[in-house]
Amino acid sequence: IGEEFAETGLAVRGGALLAAEGPLAASMVDGSPAAAVVLIGNFGTTLWPHFVAGRRNEPHPLDSWTRRTVAPIARRLGARDVYPSDRPYLPFQRWAMAAEDVTVSPLGLLIHPIHGLDHAYRAALLFAAPLSLPEVARGTPPCMVCPGRPCLSACPVGAFGEGDYDVPRCASFLESTDGARCLDGGCAARNACPVGRQSRYPLDQTRFHIAAFMAARQADKRLD
């Protein structure tokens, strides 16, 4: 599976066996339960140049590029491809914590012990039959030994608490004149995390994600 994604900018992020029922359960297209899931995602600088080269002028360009990249590989592997934006929502966060050594950070985001907060799960492959998967090696969650937890105090408007994220407060700041520093330089809370500095996204990618967040907020306001 890893070889299939080797030239795409995406990477295999681990896998887990699934039961027919329970918090990790999902189904194949025909309604039968999936027996295994493999997470596909990215970290560091690997995704951005591939996305830029294949980007099209379309709504939700990263989601669309991901689907175009993953779907044909899933077909070749005999898997069902699913995505975090699918409805009803699938348990991507629970899959991720079962598939590799990630834990929930004080910001509510999953933190990786090597790559920190700059990583993502873009898709998953569901398989009808079990897979032979390596055991996940788990260490001490980095946030448990992080002195001072600077991520919680770095936000200029205090939008983050322990596991809480005040989305309206964050968005209002970004829309203000002072918000330019986060729009241009990235989220101050995420930047304060000392884990995975070598895996930080390129600045263009960071700005893309913040712009997408703001566009989604504007769309929600129009619906209101």
C-alpha positions in Angstrom: 0.0 0.0 0.0 2.8 2.3 0.8 4.4 1.8 -2.6 1.1 2.8 -4.3 1.3 6.2 -2.5 5.1 6.7 -2.8 5.0 9.3 -5.6 1.8 11.1 -4.5 2.8 13.3 -1.6 0.5 11.2 0.6 1.6 8.5 3.0 0.3 5.5 4.8 -0.4 6.6 8.4 -1.0 3.1 9.9 -3.9 0.7 10.1 -6.2 -1.0 12.4 -8.4 -4.1 12.5 -12.2 -3.4 12.8 -14.9 -5.2 14.5 -18.4 -5.5 13.0 -19.8 -3.3 15.8 -18.3 -0.7 18.1 -16.7 2.7 17.9 -14.3 1.8 15.1 -16.9 0.0 12.9 -17.5 1.0 9.3 -19.0 -0.8 6.3 -18.0 -1.6 2.8 -20.2 -0.4 -0.1 -22.5 -3.4 0.0 -23.2 -2.9 3.7 -21.0 -5.7 5.0 -18.7 -4.7 7.8 -15.1 -3.6 6.9 -12.5 -5.8 8.6 -9.6 -3.3 8.4 -8.8 0.3 7.8 -5.6 2.0 6.6 -5.2 5.7 7.2 -3.8 7.9 4.4 -2.4 11.4 5.2 0.5 13.7 5.3 3.1 15.4 7.5 5.8 18.0 6.9 6.5 19.3 3.5 5.8 16.2 1.4 2.2 17.0 0.3 2.3 20.6 -0.8 4.4 20.5 -4.0 2.3 17.5 -5.3 -1.0 19.4 -4.5 0.3 22.6 -6.1 1.2 20.7 -9.3 -2.2 19.0 -9.6 -4.4 21.7 -8.2 -7.5 22.7 -10.3 -9.7 25.8 -10.1 -12.6 24.1 -8.2 -14.3 24.3 -4.8 -12.5 22.6 -2.0 -9.4 22.0 -4.1 -7.4 20.0 -1.5 -10.3 17.6 -0.9 -10.9 17.2 -4.6 -7.2 16.6 -5.3 -7.1 14.0 -2.6 -10.1 12.2 -4.0 -8.6 12.2 -7.5 -5.4 10.8 -6.1 -6.7 8.2 -3.7 -9.7 6.8 -5.5 -7.9 5.0 -8.4 -5.4 3.5 -5.9 -8.2 2.2 -3.8 -9.8 0.6 -6.8 -6.5 -1.1 -7.6 -6.2 -2.4 -4.1 -9.8 -3.6 -3.9 -10.6 -1.1 -1.1 -13.3 1.4 -0.4 -12.0 5.0 -0.2 -13.6 7.2 2.4 -12.8 10.8 3.5 -13.2 13.0 6.6 -15.7 15.2 4.8 -18.0 12.3 4.0 -21.5 12.2 5.6 -22.3 10.7 7.9 -19.0 11.4 9.6 -16.7 8.4 10.0 -14.6 7.9 13.2 -11.3 9.2 11.7 -9.9 10.4 15.0 -10.6 7.0 16.7 -9.1 5.2 13.7 -6.0 7.4 13.9 -5.5 6.7 17.6 -5.8 3.0 17.0 -3.5 3.0 14.0 -0.5 5.0 15.3 0.9 6.7 18.3 -1.1 9.9 18.3 -2.9 11.4 21.3 -5.2 14.4 21.8 -3.3 17.6 22.6 -4.6 20.4 24.8 -5.7 22.2 21.6 -8.0 19.3 20.7 -5.8 18.3 17.8 -4.1 15.0 17.5 -0.4 15.3 18.2 2.2 13.0 16.8 5.4 12.3 18.9 7.7 13.1 15.9 5.7 15.4 13.6 3.8 17.4 16.3 0.6 19.1 15.1 1.5 19.6 11.4 0.1 16.4 10.1 -3.3 15.3 8.8 -5.5 12.4 7.8 -6.9 12.9 4.3 -8.5 9.6 3.5 -8.9 6.0 4.6 -9.0 2.7 2.8 -11.5 0.1 4.1 -10.9 -3.6 3.4 -13.3 -6.4 3.5 -10.7 -8.9 4.8 -8.3 -8.5 7.7 -4.8 -7.3 7.0 -1.5 -8.3 8.7 -0.6 -5.0 10.5 2.4 -4.2 12.7 1.8 -3.6 16.4 1.7 0.1 17.3 4.6 1.2 19.5 3.4 3.7 22.0 5.4 6.1 24.1 4.6 8.8 26.7 2.3 11.4 25.1 4.5 14.5 24.4 1.9 16.8 26.0 2.2 15.0 29.3 5.9 16.0 29.7 5.7 19.4 28.0 6.7 22.1 30.5 4.2 25.0 30.7 2.1 23.9 27.7 2.9 27.0 25.7 0.2 26.2 23.1 -2.5 27.2 25.7 -1.0 30.7 26.4 0.2 31.7 22.9 -3.1 32.6 21.3 -3.4 36.4 21.3 -7.1 36.2 22.2 -7.2 33.1 24.4 -9.3 31.0 22.0 -7.9 27.8 23.5 -8.4 26.1 26.8 -7.9 22.5 27.9 -9.6 20.7 25.0 -11.8 23.7 24.3 -11.6 25.9 21.1 -13.6 29.1 20.9 -14.1 29.2 17.1 -16.0 32.5 17.0 -13.4 34.3 19.0 -10.6 32.9 16.8 -12.4 33.8 13.6 -13.3 37.3 14.8 -9.6 38.0 15.6 -8.5 36.7 12.2 -11.0 39.1 10.6 -9.6 42.1 12.5 -6.5 44.1 11.6 -4.5 42.4 14.3 -5.3 39.1 12.9 -2.9 39.6 10.0 -0.1 38.1 12.0 -1.9 34.7 12.3 -3.2 34.9 8.7 0.4 35.5 7.4 2.4 33.5 9.9 0.1 30.7 11.0 -1.8 30.0 14.2 0.2 31.3 17.2 -1.0 28.4 19.4 0.1 25.7 16.9 3.4 27.5 16.3 4.1 27.5 20.0 4.2 23.7 20.2 7.8 22.6 20.6 7.2 19.1 19.1 7.9 18.4 15.5 9.4 21.7 14.4 11.3 19.9 11.6 7.9 18.8 10.2 6.3 22.2 10.0 4.2 22.9 6.9 5.5 25.3 4.3 4.2 28.8 5.0 2.1 28.7 1.8 0.4 25.6 3.0 -0.3 27.1 6.4 -1.9 30.2 4.8 -4.0 28.0 2.5 -5.5 26.1 5.5 -6.2 29.3 7.4 -7.9 30.8 4.3 -10.0 27.7 3.9 -11.0 27.9 7.5 -12.1 31.6 7.0 -14.0 30.7 3.8 -15.9 28.0 5.7 -16.8 30.5 8.4 -18.1 33.0 5.8 -20.2 30.2 4.2 -21.6 29.4 7.6 -22.6 33.0 8.2 -24.4 33.1 4.9 -26.4 30.1 5.9 -27.3 31.7 9.2 
